[in-house]
Amino acid sequence: MSDPDLVPDPVPDPVPDSVPDLVPDLVPDPVLSFDRRDGSIWYNGSSMAWTDAKLHVMSHGLHYASCVFEGIRAYGGEPYKLREHYERFHMSANLLDFQIPYDVPTLEQATRELLKDNSLSEAYIRPVAWRGSEQMAIAADKTTIHVALVAWNFGDYFGARLKGIRLTLSGWRRPSPESAPCNSKAAGLYTICTLAKHEAQRKGFDDALMLDYRGQIAESTGANIFLVIDGKIHTPKADCFLDGITRQTLVQIARREGIEIVERAVALEDLERAQEVFLTGTAAEVTLVRAIDEREFPDNAITKRLAALYDAEVRP
Ligand SMILES: Cc1ncc(COP(=O)(O)O)c(C=O)c1O
């Protein structure tokens, strides 16, 4: 490998005593804390005032991360791929050995009502499900399952989608399928993402590139990754991380456009041959990556074309 800056640290940076102010993700207004907003939240089957949607400190989900969530966007008031997100929500819970007590049509209907009640058009929707307080032990089979749906106004996740962001390689790696339920959008799997993101932001980058347990390129902390190499698009096989709904959409769009997609093991060395790199995710949409550590990517034509096609696809 020719670029020593792309070699991962053998041990992740320790967390320093004081963490500098970080630009909080998913926060449209950093001053207003998320527990003090106006509006309504759908909580266990009914709508309640935003500030009343609380859970008990003895919730199993809090202590043992028995919690799954989703991230959905609405464009012009219409949630994009709502059914797919709620099917994944159910699958994520099943992988953590619990069942969401509301079926997909009920959650779809509740989401549409939530958007209407809160007059939301360009929005981020956060469904979350967790185990309750009946048991405080590793075993949790007698806990009840709680579900909440929350939505708020939301724009460009990185604020620089097509200007391009800078990533740095993290020392944290995505675990193997034998070590974690990696196809579940499980809260616990985000612990290493938060650590990787903080480490990247402290170094002055926008986000982190994470390798998998084999040392192959996996994804960023909250989005899938694609490399453009000589007109073809290469992306890691989603065999130990989330096969994003946006990733699947992008693959379909590219194939429809006659652009070849190669799903394979992607090595760090492949970055040396890439002319463009981009991320995909519900929040990230299609986000251009300008650089990964010292390696800069000179082009953006294919990324911009796909980003425009993605925008056209998601808007009603
Ligand atoms: C770790 C991670 N990978 C990938 C994705 C992209 O998934 P999707 O396109 O379904 O939003 C997300 C976002 O949900 C994510 O958090």
Ligand as a Chemical Component Dictionary entry (heavy atoms), coordinates in Angstrom:
data_LIG
# 
_chem_comp.id                   LIG 
_chem_comp.type                 NON-POLYMER 
_chem_comp.pdbx_formal_charge   0 
_chem_comp.three_letter_code    LIG 
# 
loop_
_chem_comp_atom.comp_id 
_chem_comp_atom.atom_id 
_chem_comp_atom.alt_atom_id 
_chem_comp_atom.type_symbol 
_chem_comp_atom.charge 
_chem_comp_atom.model_Cartn_x 
_chem_comp_atom.model_Cartn_y 
_chem_comp_atom.model_Cartn_z 
_chem_comp_atom.pdbx_ordinal 
LIG C1 C1 C 0 -24.195 2.061 9.907  1  
LIG C2 C2 C 0 -25.090 2.388 8.751  2  
LIG N1 N1 N 0 -24.796 1.871 7.541  3  
LIG C3 C3 C 0 -25.566 2.140 6.466  4  
LIG C4 C4 C 0 -26.675 2.950 6.559  5  
LIG C5 C5 C 0 -27.502 3.229 5.351  6  
LIG O1 O1 O 0 -28.739 2.602 5.452  7  
LIG P1 P1 P 0 -30.044 3.197 4.755  8  
LIG O2 O2 O 0 -29.640 3.502 3.357  9  
LIG O3 O3 O 0 -31.022 2.102 4.845  10 
LIG O4 O4 O 0 -30.416 4.408 5.509  11 
LIG C6 C6 C 0 -27.011 3.502 7.802  12 
LIG C7 C7 C 0 -28.200 4.346 7.964  13 
LIG O5 O5 O 0 -29.212 3.875 8.359  14 
LIG C8 C8 C 0 -26.204 3.217 8.915  15 
LIG O6 O6 O 0 -26.486 3.724 10.123 16 
# 
loop_
_chem_comp_bond.comp_id 
_chem_comp_bond.atom_id_1 
_chem_comp_bond.atom_id_2 
_chem_comp_bond.value_order 
_chem_comp_bond.pdbx_ordinal 
LIG C1 C2 SING 1  
LIG C2 N1 SING 2  
LIG C2 C8 DOUB 3  
LIG N1 C3 DOUB 4  
LIG C3 C4 SING 5  
LIG C4 C5 SING 6  
LIG C4 C6 DOUB 7  
LIG C5 O1 SING 8  
LIG O1 P1 SING 9  
LIG P1 O2 DOUB 10 
LIG P1 O3 SING 11 
LIG P1 O4 SING 12 
LIG C6 C7 SING 13 
LIG C6 C8 SING 14 
LIG C7 O5 DOUB 15 
LIG C8 O6 SING 16 
# 
